[in-house]
């Protein structure tokens, strides 16, 4: 090992020990992942996620604590920056109550979105679907439904 290699090695150790951004790739990322974020796919940007996923899929991005659900744009302008093929990302912020940000409520929203715009299985429709959606697919009404 020569002098230059040892200097580079020492500088690399210093950069890793510093808090915040460092000169190495990935040094500015968080040191830990939220348990909720670990349960979904992670993408670099929202735009790449919208291009790769279909309606009702959940994802997150590298730099955010939020969890997103891919939905369909139903109203508003035609801003090309926020949509990809008519898809939008609905975000759920941890600690927020509007909309609910527990993983169960996000999963339920994703299931309802999948039923409405995607291709959902009968079991998913039976569990999360409305009466009209169950009737439309020929599923027996649940107890209490007419």
Buried (B, 14 or more C-beta within 10 A) or exposed (E): EEEEEEEEEEEEEEEEEEEEEBEEEEEEEEEEEEEBBEBBEEBEEBBEBBEEBEBBBBBBBEEEBBBBBBBBBEEEEEEEEBBBEEBBBBBBEEEEEEEEBEBEEBBBBBBBBBBBBBEBEEEBBBEBBEEEBBEEBEBEEEEEEE
